Amino acid sequence: AAQLCSSCARFAADGEVASVQPALRALIAAVSPSAGTAPGDALAALVALPAEELRVAALRLLLGLAQLEWGALALARCEGLLHLLLHAGAVLTPDELRDKHALASALLKSTAAADVIGAGAATVRQLREYVAAGPFAAQSKAEARPEGPLTL
């Protein structure tokens, strides 16, 4: 799916490529484990897992999506993904750090995605700083976040 996203981004003007976009959107939607979880957030959660194969696959799929205008717009609405990009959470390999950085860069290339995040917002400013600093820039540790509403 990651390679398909990347190919679609490169050949977006091709009519045959455009015809597979609905199927690709359906495939991406199927990634979500529940109706309340965006596919981008579900993929971002996979990056935190200890299995390197899952982290690599999730990062590459996210990067491929970010290269498509509709994918970048969908990802810009994912709080979990933005949290992943702006904080040091999981221990990532150098290649995974490069993919994470490329993902942030691809999101910023989409002016529509930056507008969805909020063009003047602190999040966009932080993303720009991260992209300018490079893939190995030190990032703050993520604050503890509850998985869901707390009930007693």
Number of C-alpha atoms within 10 A of each C-alpha: 16 16 13 16 23 20 15 22 19 13 12 16 10 10 9 11 15 14 11 12 17 10 10 17 14 10 13 20 16 12 15 16 11 11 8 7 14 23 23 28 21 18 23 24 16 18 25 17 13 12 10 15 11 15 22 19 17 22 23 23 21 32 27 23 31 30 23 22 19 16 22 27 21 17 26 23 16 18 15 17 22 20 16 19 21 21 15 16 16 15 12 17 12 11 11 19 18 16 18 24 24 21 24 25 20 21 28 22 15 20 14 17 24 20 15 16 22 14 15 10 11 11 16 22 13 13 20 14 13 21 20 12 12 14 19 11 14 11 13 10 11 13 10 6 6 7 6 6 5 6 4 2
